[in-house]
Amino acid sequence: MPDTAAVPPPRKGGLFGRRRSNAESEAEELRAWIARTQGMDAARVADLVRQVEAEAAALREKASAEASEEAEGILKDARETAKGILDDARRTAKETERVRKEADRHRKDVFDAERRLAELQAQIVNADETAMLQEAGIYAYRHALHDAIAYRSRLDTLQNEIKALARAGRAVQAATDWTVNGSKREGQKMVRDFSKLMLRAYNAEADYAVRSMRPHRLSSLVDRLYKSRETIAKLGATMHIRITDEYHYARVRELELTADFLQKKEEE
């Protein structure tokens, strides 16, 4: 049997190296060595081949695990980045919505202020025209009746209607689901008390307007009563307390009839 050729020595880092490329290179060298030895020392060669294949399989498994771990890390970073972007987008959307609502509210306030200014300017013009007409002996009656007695009778009827509205609870509108310390009954009592207080304040303003009425002051007194109603609505906003349209318009008609009555009485 010929002499056994020298087996290629293992490289640093393992029998045939730790990297796949080195393992493949050494496998090539091993095949060349087998060809040179012409199949000599087969058992040893078989062992070496198995070791090389085992190391190659281990390297492949390790590389696959490292690649999977790296991919998982990249995926995790991508998820965290996407979550951060989504959170920022949601915060931006909320802030945008808040700014939009605030802008809408400001636009509404401006619109209401402009409308109210136009109404006041129109009232000022009407008041000036009325005063000029009255100085010239001309008065524009809101309710055309024959004489002062007819105006007095209509006023008495209207004042009885105003009292009936108040007794029927149709003068003030308020919340019905208010509670105090969990008690709906106590809440309703508080709402009733506040409603009475607000109605008393409004009636005091209306009664003052009736007592101090002069025909040329009608527009300014009606406007003052309207402002009093708005103030009550703001103060009672928490409980949704407000003077009803029906009651307010009845009291405005009372002012108009009072002005007409005084003017007709003066003419007679």
C-alpha positions as CSV (number, residue, x, y, z in Angstrom):
1,M,0.0,0.0,0.0
2,P,1.6,3.4,-0.9
3,D,2.4,5.9,1.7
4,T,-0.5,8.0,2.9
5,A,-0.3,11.6,1.7
6,A,-0.2,14.3,4.3
7,V,-3.6,15.4,5.3
8,P,-4.1,19.2,4.9
9,P,-3.7,20.8,8.3
10,P,-6.8,22.6,9.8
11,R,-6.9,26.3,9.7
12,K,-7.2,28.7,12.6
13,G,-10.7,29.0,14.0
14,G,-11.8,25.4,13.5
15,L,-11.0,22.2,11.8
16,F,-11.4,23.8,8.4
17,G,-12.3,27.3,9.5
18,R,-15.5,29.0,10.9
19,R,-16.8,30.8,7.9
20,R,-18.8,29.2,5.1
21,S,-16.5,30.4,2.3
22,N,-13.5,28.9,4.1
23,A,-15.3,25.7,4.7
24,E,-16.2,25.4,1.1
25,S,-12.6,26.1,0.1
26,E,-11.3,23.5,2.5
27,A,-13.8,21.0,1.1
28,E,-12.4,21.6,-2.3
29,E,-8.9,21.0,-0.9
30,L,-10.1,17.9,0.8
31,R,-11.5,16.5,-2.4
32,A,-8.2,17.3,-4.1
33,W,-6.3,15.5,-1.3
34,I,-8.6,12.5,-1.6
35,A,-7.8,12.3,-5.4
36,R,-4.1,12.4,-4.6
37,T,-4.3,9.7,-2.0
38,Q,-6.3,7.5,-4.4
39,G,-8.8,6.6,-1.6
40,M,-6.2,5.8,1.0
41,D,-7.1,6.1,4.7
42,A,-10.8,6.1,3.8
43,A,-12.1,6.1,7.4
44,R,-10.2,9.2,8.3
45,V,-11.3,10.9,5.2
46,A,-14.9,10.0,5.9
47,D,-14.6,11.5,9.5
48,L,-13.1,14.7,8.1
49,V,-15.9,15.0,5.5
50,R,-18.5,14.5,8.2
51,Q,-16.8,17.2,10.4
52,V,-16.7,19.6,7.4
53,E,-20.4,19.0,6.6
54,A,-21.4,19.4,10.3
55,E,-19.5,22.6,10.6
56,A,-21.0,23.9,7.3
57,A,-24.5,23.0,8.5
58,A,-23.8,24.7,11.9
59,L,-22.5,27.8,10.0
60,R,-25.6,27.9,7.8
61,E,-27.9,27.5,10.9
62,K,-26.0,30.2,12.7
63,A,-26.2,32.5,9.7
64,S,-29.9,31.9,9.3
65,A,-30.5,32.6,13.0
66,E,-28.4,35.8,12.9
67,A,-30.3,36.9,9.7
68,S,-33.6,36.2,11.4
69,E,-32.6,38.1,14.5
70,E,-31.4,41.0,12.5
71,A,-34.6,41.0,10.4
72,E,-36.7,40.9,13.7
73,G,-34.7,43.9,15.0
74,I,-35.2,45.8,11.8
75,L,-39.0,45.0,11.9
76,K,-39.2,46.0,15.5
77,D,-37.5,49.4,14.8
78,A,-39.8,49.9,11.8
79,R,-42.9,49.2,13.9
80,E,-41.7,51.6,16.6
81,T,-40.9,54.3,14.0
82,A,-44.3,53.8,12.3
83,K,-46.0,54.0,15.7
84,G,-44.2,57.2,16.5
85,I,-45.2,58.7,13.1
86,L,-48.8,57.6,13.6
87,D,-48.9,59.1,17.1
88,D,-47.5,62.4,15.8
89,A,-50.1,62.4,13.0
90,R,-52.9,61.8,15.5
91,R,-51.6,64.7,17.7
92,T,-51.3,66.9,14.7
93,A,-54.9,66.0,13.6
94,K,-56.3,66.7,17.1
95,E,-54.5,70.1,17.3
96,T,-55.7,71.0,13.8
97,E,-59.3,70.1,14.7
98,R,-59.0,72.2,17.9
99,V,-57.6,75.2,15.9
100,R,-60.4,74.8,13.3
101,K,-63.1,74.7,16.0
102,E,-61.6,77.7,17.7
103,A,-61.4,79.6,14.3
104,D,-65.1,78.7,13.6
105,R,-66.0,80.0,17.1
106,H,-64.2,83.2,16.5
107,R,-65.8,83.6,13.1
108,K,-69.2,83.1,14.6
109,D,-68.5,85.6,17.4
110,V,-67.4,88.1,14.8
111,F,-70.5,87.4,12.7
112,D,-72.8,87.8,15.7
113,A,-71.0,91.0,16.7
114,E,-71.3,92.5,13.2
115,R,-75.0,91.5,13.1
116,R,-75.6,93.0,16.5
117,L,-73.8,96.2,15.5
118,A,-75.9,96.5,12.3
119,E,-79.1,96.0,14.4
120,L,-78.0,98.7,16.9
121,Q,-77.0,101.1,14.1
122,A,-80.5,100.5,12.5
123,Q,-82.1,101.2,15.9
124,I,-80.1,104.4,16.3
125,V,-81.2,105.6,12.8
126,N,-84.8,104.6,13.6
127,A,-84.6,106.4,16.9
128,D,-83.2,109.5,15.4
129,E,-85.9,109.5,12.7
130,T,-88.6,108.9,15.3
131,A,-87.3,111.8,17.4
132,M,-87.2,114.1,14.4
133,L,-90.8,113.0,13.4
134,Q,-92.0,113.6,17.0
135,E,-90.4,117.0,17.1
136,A,-92.4,117.7,13.9
137,G,-95.6,116.4,15.5
138,I,-95.6,113.0,13.7
139,Y,-95.6,109.7,15.7
140,A,-95.5,106.2,14.1
141,Y,-97.9,104.0,16.1
142,R,-97.0,100.4,16.4
143,H,-100.6,99.4,17.1
144,A,-103.4,101.3,15.4
145,L,-106.3,101.8,17.8
146,H,-109.0,104.5,17.9
147,D,-108.4,106.3,21.2
148,A,-106.5,106.2,24.5
149,I,-109.3,104.1,26.1
150,A,-108.8,101.4,23.5
151,Y,-105.1,101.4,24.2
152,R,-105.7,101.2,27.9
153,S,-108.0,98.3,27.4
154,R,-105.6,96.4,25.2
155,L,-102.8,97.0,27.7
156,D,-104.9,95.6,30.5
157,T,-105.7,92.5,28.4
158,L,-102.0,92.0,27.5
159,Q,-100.8,92.4,31.1
160,N,-103.3,89.7,32.2
161,E,-101.8,87.5,29.4
162,I,-98.3,88.2,30.7
163,K,-99.3,87.2,34.3
164,A,-100.9,84.0,32.9
165,L,-97.7,83.0,31.1
166,A,-95.7,83.5,34.3
167,R,-98.2,81.4,36.3
168,A,-98.2,78.6,33.7
169,G,-94.4,78.4,33.8
170,R,-94.1,79.6,30.2
171,A,-92.0,82.7,31.1
172,V,-88.7,80.8,31.8
173,Q,-87.1,77.8,30.1
174,A,-84.6,75.8,32.1
175,A,-82.9,72.4,32.4
176,T,-85.0,69.5,33.6
177,D,-82.3,66.9,34.4
178,W,-80.3,68.9,37.0
179,T,-79.2,67.0,40.1
180,V,-77.7,68.1,43.4
181,N,-75.6,65.5,45.3
182,G,-77.2,62.8,43.2
183,S,-80.7,64.0,44.0
184,K,-82.9,65.0,41.0
185,R,-85.6,66.4,43.3
186,E,-83.0,68.8,45.0
187,G,-81.7,69.7,41.5
188,Q,-85.2,70.6,40.3
189,K,-85.8,72.8,43.3
190,M,-82.5,74.6,42.7
191,V,-83.4,75.2,39.1
192,R,-86.9,76.5,40.1
193,D,-85.3,78.9,42.6
194,F,-82.8,80.3,40.2
195,S,-85.5,80.6,37.5
196,K,-87.7,82.6,39.8
197,L,-84.7,84.9,40.6
198,M,-83.9,85.4,37.0
199,L,-87.5,86.1,36.0
200,R,-87.8,88.6,38.9
201,A,-84.7,90.5,37.6
202,Y,-86.1,90.5,34.0
203,N,-89.5,91.7,35.2
204,A,-87.9,94.5,37.2
205,E,-86.2,95.7,34.1
206,A,-89.5,95.5,32.1
207,D,-91.5,97.3,34.8
208,Y,-88.9,100.0,34.9
209,A,-89.2,100.4,31.1
210,V,-93.0,100.7,31.4
211,R,-92.8,103.3,34.2
212,S,-90.2,105.4,32.5
213,M,-91.7,105.1,29.1
214,R,-91.8,108.2,26.8
215,P,-92.8,107.7,23.2
216,H,-89.5,108.8,21.9
217,R,-87.6,106.4,24.2
218,L,-89.4,103.3,23.0
219,S,-86.5,101.9,20.9
220,S,-83.8,102.4,23.5
221,L,-86.0,100.8,26.2
222,V,-86.8,97.8,24.0
223,D,-83.1,97.4,23.3
224,R,-82.3,97.7,27.1
225,L,-84.8,94.9,27.8
226,Y,-83.3,92.8,25.1
227,K,-79.8,93.2,26.7
228,S,-81.3,92.3,30.0
229,R,-82.6,89.0,28.5
230,E,-79.2,88.2,27.0
231,T,-77.5,88.8,30.3
232,I,-79.9,86.5,32.1
233,A,-79.2,83.8,29.4
234,K,-75.5,84.1,30.0
235,L,-75.8,83.9,33.8
236,G,-78.1,80.9,33.6
237,A,-76.2,79.1,30.9
238,T,-75.1,76.3,33.3
239,M,-78.7,75.4,34.0
240,H,-79.9,76.4,30.6
241,I,-82.1,79.1,32.1
242,R,-83.5,81.7,29.6
243,I,-86.5,83.9,29.2
244,T,-88.8,82.4,26.6
245,D,-89.4,84.1,23.2
246,E,-93.2,84.1,23.9
247,Y,-92.8,86.0,27.2
248,H,-90.2,88.4,25.9
249,Y,-92.3,89.4,22.9
250,A,-95.3,89.9,25.1
251,R,-93.4,92.3,27.2
252,V,-92.1,94.1,24.2
253,R,-95.7,94.5,22.9
254,E,-96.5,95.9,26.3
255,L,-93.8,98.6,25.8
256,E,-95.1,99.4,22.4
257,L,-98.7,99.7,23.5
258,T,-97.6,101.9,26.5
259,A,-95.8,104.2,24.1
260,D,-98.8,104.3,21.8
261,F,-101.2,104.9,24.7
262,L,-99.1,107.8,26.1
263,Q,-98.8,109.4,22.6
264,K,-102.6,109.1,21.9
265,K,-103.4,110.4,25.4
266,E,-101.2,113.4,24.8
267,E,-102.8,114.0,21.4
268,E,-106.3,113.8,22.9
